[in-house]
């Protein structure tokens, strides 16, 4: 990846005025979708009840048509027969947003960073459920530290998220292990993971697969156009997502540019394959796209 990461990433985060505009745009998107048959945004439900509940009520034998994400694998393994968990209905739904804050998310070449674009997408998603009594929780794992914002109103959740990303409420040395946190959340939540998915290891993917069995998980990949193709600009300093020492590369060589593009295509294909195997729908959003327009196209994508 090109070494264009911005040192003052907080300057590109949404401010108060932009957050207000995003809230208005989310309301417009929500109103548009109400008029479309068969299309819903994340966390929208036709039921008067709002989810599977916070408390486990019982475990019973599996019946044809049961949601496989409710399977109790421990009881199934112990008895040799499939069993599912049954939750009490809850009156308050919660959308969980996981926004990756790894070093690669600080990259940007078009007037913003991937992290700032991820924050905008998170805000739009949060505001789409603002008038439906839902709450929003936010997980912010990564190189900036790590924090969990417990369920609260969408507006409060977004202000707290931006405060953390800007460095206003940083806990030094704190590490958020999001895989464990998603595993411990009450089952049946809507979970949206917003990340560039660069540097994910087997533990990350295992955590996502397990979360997808318990929750309605969707993914948004944020990328920068300069990660897809490398322009001819002579000698350029590069750095890998793993933080290894920067190195020089001659971008004037066609073979170097082709290899760069092939690496991106390989990453994209592997991402699609892994998410498909986990049955996690996803959408890719670049840093030069209008996030509200992108969310408008996503209607129905997050419905499992």
C-alpha positions in Angstrom: 0.0 0.0 0.0 1.3 3.5 -0.7 2.7 5.4 2.2 0.1 8.3 2.0 -1.4 7.7 5.5 -2.3 11.1 6.9 -0.8 12.0 10.3 -3.8 14.3 11.2 -6.6 11.8 10.5 -8.8 13.6 13.0 -9.0 16.5 10.6 -10.9 14.3 8.1 -13.5 13.0 10.6 -17.1 14.3 10.3 -17.6 17.4 12.3 -20.9 18.7 13.9 -22.2 20.2 10.7 -21.4 17.1 8.6 -23.0 14.8 11.2 -26.2 16.9 11.1 -26.2 16.5 7.2 -25.7 12.8 7.5 -28.7 12.6 9.9 -30.8 14.4 7.4 -29.6 12.2 4.5 -30.3 9.1 6.6 -33.9 10.3 7.2 -34.3 10.9 3.4 -33.0 7.4 2.6 -35.3 5.8 5.3 -38.3 7.6 3.9 -37.5 6.5 0.3 -37.2 2.9 1.4 -40.6 3.0 3.1 -42.1 3.4 -0.3 -40.3 0.4 -1.9 -41.9 -3.0 -1.7 -39.6 -5.7 -0.5 -36.6 -3.5 0.4 -35.6 -2.8 3.9 -32.6 -1.2 5.6 -30.6 -2.8 8.4 -32.6 -3.6 11.6 -36.0 -2.9 10.0 -38.6 -5.5 11.0 -42.3 -6.1 10.2 -42.9 -7.6 13.7 -44.3 -5.5 16.6 -41.7 -7.2 18.7 -38.1 -6.1 18.1 -35.9 -9.2 18.3 -35.1 -12.5 19.9 -34.4 -11.0 23.3 -31.7 -10.4 25.9 -32.4 -13.5 27.9 -32.1 -17.2 27.0 -35.5 -18.8 27.7 -34.8 -22.4 26.9 -33.1 -24.9 24.6 -35.3 -27.3 22.6 -35.0 -29.8 19.9 -34.5 -28.5 16.4 -37.6 -28.3 14.1 -37.5 -27.9 10.3 -37.5 -24.2 9.5 -35.7 -23.1 12.6 -32.9 -20.5 12.1 -29.6 -22.3 12.0 -28.0 -19.3 13.7 -29.9 -20.2 16.9 -28.3 -23.7 17.1 -26.9 -24.7 20.5 -23.8 -26.5 19.3 -22.8 -27.7 22.8 -26.1 -29.4 23.5 -26.2 -30.7 20.0 -22.8 -32.3 20.4 -23.6 -33.7 23.8 -26.9 -35.3 22.9 -26.1 -36.1 19.3 -29.4 -34.4 18.2 -29.7 -30.8 16.9 -31.0 -28.3 19.5 -31.7 -24.6 19.2 -31.8 -21.7 21.7 -35.0 -19.9 22.3 -34.9 -16.3 23.5 -37.5 -14.1 25.1 -38.9 -11.4 22.9 -37.3 -8.0 23.6 -39.0 -4.6 23.1 -35.7 -2.8 22.3 -33.6 -3.8 19.4 -29.9 -3.0 19.2 -27.7 -2.5 16.1 -24.1 -3.2 16.7 -21.6 -1.4 14.5 -18.0 -2.6 14.4 -15.6 0.0 12.9 -12.0 -1.1 12.4 -9.4 1.5 13.5 -6.3 -0.3 12.3 -3.3 1.6 10.8 -4.3 0.8 7.3 -7.6 2.6 7.8 -5.7 5.9 8.1 -4.8 5.7 4.5 -6.4 8.2 2.1 -5.5 9.8 -1.3 -8.6 11.7 -2.2 -9.2 14.3 0.5 -10.4 11.8 3.2 -9.3 8.6 4.9 -10.8 5.2 5.0 -11.4 5.6 8.7 -13.3 8.9 8.1 -15.4 7.3 5.4 -16.1 4.3 7.7 -17.3 6.8 10.4 -19.7 8.4 7.9 -21.1 5.0 6.9 -21.5 4.1 10.6 -23.4 7.4 11.2 -25.7 6.9 8.3 -26.5 3.3 9.4 -27.1 4.5 13.0 -29.4 7.4 12.0 -31.5 5.1 9.7 -32.9 3.4 12.9 -33.2 6.5 15.0 -37.0 6.8 14.7 -37.7 3.1 15.3 -36.8 3.0 19.0 -33.6 1.1 18.3 -30.4 1.7 20.1 -26.8 1.5 18.7 -23.7 0.0 20.2 -20.3 0.5 18.7 -17.1 -1.6 18.8 -13.9 0.2 17.9 -11.0 -2.3 17.8 -7.6 -1.6 16.2 -4.4 0.3 16.5 -6.0 3.4 18.0 -6.6 1.5 21.2 -10.0 0.0 21.6 -13.3 0.8 23.2 -16.9 -0.4 23.3 -19.7 2.1 23.4 -22.7 0.3 25.1 -26.2 0.6 23.6 -27.5 4.1 23.6 -29.3 6.5 21.2 -27.9 6.7 17.7 -26.9 10.4 18.2 -25.1 9.7 21.5 -23.4 6.7 20.0 -22.0 8.7 17.1 -20.8 11.6 19.2 -19.0 9.2 21.5 -17.5 7.3 18.5 -16.1 10.5 17.0 -14.8 11.7 20.3 -12.8 8.4 20.7 -11.6 8.5 17.1 -10.4 12.1 17.5 -8.5 11.1 20.7 -10.7 12.7 23.2 -11.5 9.6 25.2 -8.5 7.2 24.7 -7.7 4.5 27.2 -4.0 3.8 26.9 -3.1 0.2 26.5 -6.7 -1.0 26.3 -7.3 -3.7 23.7 -10.7 -4.7 22.5 -11.0 -8.3 21.4 -14.1 -7.9 19.2 -14.4 -11.6 18.4 -15.0 -12.4 22.1 -17.4 -9.4 22.5 -19.6 -10.4 19.6 -19.6 -14.0 20.9 -20.9 -12.8 24.3 -23.6 -10.5 23.0 -27.2 -11.6 23.1 -28.0 -13.6 20.0 -30.0 -12.2 17.1 -28.6 -8.7 16.8 -27.9 -6.9 13.6 -24.2 -6.5 13.3 -22.5 -4.5 10.6 -18.7 -4.7 10.3 -17.0 -1.7 8.6 -13.4 -2.4 7.7 -10.8 -2.6 4.9 -10.2 -6.2 6.0 -6.5 -5.8 5.5 -4.3 -7.9 7.8 -7.1 -10.1 9.1 -5.8 -13.4 10.5 -7.4 -16.8 11.0 -8.6 -15.7 14.5 -10.5 -12.7 13.0 -12.2 -14.8 10.3 -13.1 -17.5 12.8 -14.6 -14.9 15.0 -16.6 -13.5 12.1 -17.9 -17.0 11.2 -19.0 -17.7 14.7 -20.7 -14.3 15.0 -22.6 -15.0 11.7 -24.1 -18.1 13.3 -25.5 -16.0 16.2 -26.3 -12.7 14.7 -27.4 -11.1 11.4 -23.9 -10.0 10.3 -23.2 -7.8 7.2 -20.0 -6.2 6.1 -18.9 -3.0 4.4 -15.4 -2.9 2.8 -13.9 0.6 2.7 -11.1 1.1 0.2 -9.2 3.8 -1.5 -8.8 3.9 -5.3 -5.1 4.1 -5.0 -5.1 0.6 -3.4 -6.5 -0.8 -6.6 -4.1 0.6 -9.2 -0.7 2.2 -8.9 -0.1 5.3 -11.0 3.1 5.9 -12.9 4.9 8.5 -10.6 8.5 7.3 -10.7 10.1 6.3 -7.4 7.6 6.0 -4.6 7.9 5.0 -0.9 5.7 2.2 0.1 4.8 0.5 3.3 3.0 -2.8 4.1 -0.1 -2.9 6.3 1.8 -5.0 8.8 3.9 -1.9 9.7 7.2 -3.3 8.3 9.9 -0.8 7.2 9.0 1.3 4.1 10.7 0.6 0.8 11.2 2.3 -2.5 9.6 1.0 -5.7 9.8 2.3 -9.3 6.2 2.8 -10.3 7.4 3.5 -13.9 7.8 -0.2 -14.5 4.7 -1.8 -16.0 5.4 -5.1 -14.4 5.4 -3.5 -10.9 2.1 -1.8 -11.6 0.6 -5.0 -12.8 1.8 -6.9 -9.8 0.3 -4.2 -7.5 -3.1 -4.5 -9.3 -2.9 -8.3 -9.1 -2.3 -8.1 -5.3 -5.4 -6.0 -4.9 -7.5 -8.3 -7.0 -6.3 -11.3 -5.0 -7.3 -9.5 -1.8 -10.7 -8.7 -3.2 -11.4 -12.3 -4.4 -10.3 -13.8 -1.0 -12.5 -11.3 0.8 -15.5 -12.2 -1.3 -14.8 -15.9 -0.9 -14.4 -15.8 2.9 -17.5 -13.7 3.4 -19.5 -15.9 1.0 -18.5 -19.0 2.9 -19.7 -17.3 6.2 -22.9 -16.3 4.4 -22.2 -12.6 5.2 -23.4 -10.2 2.6 -21.2 -7.2 1.9 -20.8 -4.0 0.0 -17.6 -2.2 -1.1 -17.5 1.6 -0.7 -14.6 3.7 -1.9 -13.3 6.9 -0.3 -14.4 8.9 -3.3 -18.0 7.8 -3.2 -20.9 9.6 -1.6 -21.7 7.5 1.4 -25.4 8.4 1.4 -25.7 7.3 -2.2 -23.9 4.0 -1.4 -26.3 3.3 1.5 -29.3 4.0 -0.7 -28.1 1.2 -3.1 -27.7 -1.2 -0.1 -31.4 -1.4 0.7 -32.2 -5.1 1.1 -28.5 -6.1 1.2 -28.5 -6.5 4.9 -31.7 -8.7 5.1 -30.8 -12.3 5.8 
